[in-house]
Amino acid sequence: MELMIQFQGFCESPWMKEYLEGRLARLERYLGSGAEIVVRLSSQGDRCTSELFITTPRHECSFRRDGMDLFEAFTGVLEEATRILRRDHQR
């Protein structure tokens, strides 16, 4: 699994990147070995947005969630992606 994390509107921090990588590692069970994941986290004023783009040899999907803070936005987008990937994996 190849992972890229992009930060817009705030500084990247090592603990945040480590936290995101740990949470995203859980998706690996639903994805094949050639999966690419791009996470874009942005903050503009009081609005935070998390976008998740997943590309595999069989799929391309994207998810977006807004939240009051970055963790709310990221958790929401990760839960949505996990729910859909789990459903597709069980088929």
C-alpha positions as CSV (number, residue, x, y, z in Angstrom):
1,M,0.0,0.0,0.0
2,E,1.4,3.3,-1.0
3,L,0.3,6.3,1.1
4,M,0.6,10.1,0.5
5,I,-0.6,12.7,3.0
6,Q,-1.1,16.3,2.0
7,F,-1.6,19.2,4.4
8,Q,-3.1,22.5,3.3
9,G,-3.6,25.5,5.6
10,F,-1.5,24.3,8.5
11,C,1.9,22.8,9.3
12,E,2.6,19.1,9.1
13,S,3.6,17.5,12.4
14,P,5.3,14.1,12.9
15,W,2.7,12.9,15.5
16,M,-0.2,13.8,13.2
17,K,1.3,12.0,10.3
18,E,2.0,8.9,12.5
19,Y,-1.6,9.0,13.8
20,L,-3.0,9.1,10.3
21,E,-0.7,6.4,9.0
22,G,-1.8,4.1,11.9
23,R,-5.5,4.7,11.2
24,L,-5.1,4.2,7.5
25,A,-3.2,1.0,7.9
26,R,-6.5,-0.6,8.9
27,L,-7.8,-0.2,5.4
28,E,-5.0,-2.5,4.1
29,R,-7.0,-5.7,4.8
30,Y,-9.7,-4.5,2.2
31,L,-7.2,-3.4,-0.4
32,G,-4.9,-5.3,-2.7
33,S,-1.1,-4.9,-2.7
34,G,-1.2,-2.3,-5.5
35,A,-3.3,0.2,-3.7
36,E,-2.5,3.9,-3.6
37,I,-4.1,6.2,-1.0
38,V,-3.9,9.9,-1.0
39,V,-5.2,11.9,1.9
40,R,-5.7,15.6,1.6
41,L,-6.3,17.5,4.9
42,S,-7.2,21.2,4.6
43,S,-8.2,24.0,7.0
44,Q,-9.7,27.3,6.0
45,G,-10.8,29.5,8.8
46,D,-13.1,27.5,11.0
47,R,-13.8,24.8,8.3
48,C,-11.7,21.6,8.1
49,T,-12.0,19.2,5.2
50,S,-10.6,15.7,4.8
51,E,-10.5,14.0,1.4
52,L,-9.5,10.4,0.8
53,F,-8.6,9.1,-2.7
54,I,-8.1,5.3,-3.1
55,T,-6.8,3.7,-6.3
56,T,-6.5,0.0,-6.8
57,P,-6.1,-2.1,-9.9
58,R,-9.9,-2.8,-9.8
59,H,-11.3,0.5,-8.3
60,E,-11.0,4.2,-8.0
61,C,-13.0,5.9,-5.2
62,S,-13.0,9.1,-3.3
63,F,-14.5,10.3,-0.1
64,R,-14.9,13.8,1.4
65,R,-16.0,15.0,4.8
66,D,-16.2,18.5,6.4
67,G,-16.0,18.9,10.2
68,M,-15.6,21.4,13.0
69,D,-12.0,20.2,13.5
70,L,-9.5,18.0,11.5
71,F,-10.0,14.9,13.6
72,E,-13.8,15.0,13.2
73,A,-13.4,15.4,9.4
74,F,-10.8,12.6,9.1
75,T,-12.7,10.2,11.3
76,G,-15.8,10.7,9.3
77,V,-14.1,10.1,6.0
78,L,-12.3,7.1,7.3
79,E,-15.5,5.5,8.7
80,E,-17.3,6.0,5.4
81,A,-14.4,4.5,3.4
82,T,-14.1,1.6,5.8
83,R,-17.8,0.9,5.6
84,I,-17.9,0.8,1.8
85,L,-14.6,-1.1,1.4
86,R,-15.8,-3.7,3.9
87,R,-19.0,-4.2,2.1
88,D,-17.3,-4.6,-1.3
89,H,-14.7,-6.9,0.2
90,Q,-17.4,-9.2,1.6
91,R,-19.1,-9.6,-1.8
